[in-house]
């Protein structure tokens, strides 16, 4: 499973790196990355609960 980034995400990450903006980096993680992580964790847990080979973690 993978986290997918849009071209806009990549450009925003490049700006964050250049500016070294910690507040913007935190916002990006909170708004763009964490929702995808939660989605992936939910998919894994769902597979585990259904008797699949998914992990609860």
C-alpha positions in Angstrom: 0.0 0.0 0.0 1.2 3.4 -0.9 0.6 7.1 -0.1 0.0 8.9 -3.3 1.1 12.5 -3.9 -0.3 14.8 -6.5 2.0 17.1 -8.6 0.7 19.9 -6.3 1.8 18.0 -3.2 5.3 17.5 -4.6 5.6 21.2 -5.4 4.4 22.1 -1.9 6.9 19.7 -0.4 9.7 21.4 -2.4 8.6 24.8 -1.2 8.5 23.6 2.4 12.0 22.2 2.0 13.4 25.4 0.5 11.7 27.7 3.0 12.3 25.2 5.9 8.8 26.2 7.1 8.1 23.9 10.1 4.5 25.1 10.5 3.7 24.5 6.9 5.4 21.1 7.1 3.2 20.2 10.1 0.1 21.4 8.3 1.0 19.3 5.2 1.5 16.2 7.3 -1.8 16.8 9.2 -3.9 17.6 6.2 -2.4 15.5 3.4 -0.4 12.6 4.8 -2.3 11.6 8.0 -5.7 11.1 6.3 -4.0 8.7 3.9 -2.2 6.9 6.7 -5.5 6.5 8.5 -7.2 5.2 5.4 -4.4 2.6 4.8 -4.6 1.5 8.5 -8.3 1.1 8.2 -7.9 -1.0 5.0 -5.4 -3.2 6.8 -7.6 -3.6 9.8 -10.6 -4.4 7.7 -8.8 -7.2 5.9 -7.6 -8.6 9.3 -11.1 -8.5 10.7 -12.5 -10.3 7.7 -10.0 -13.2 8.1 -7.7 -11.8 5.5 -4.0 -11.4 5.8 -4.1 -7.7 6.8 -2.5 -6.5 10.0 -4.3 -4.8 12.9 -1.4 -2.3 13.0 
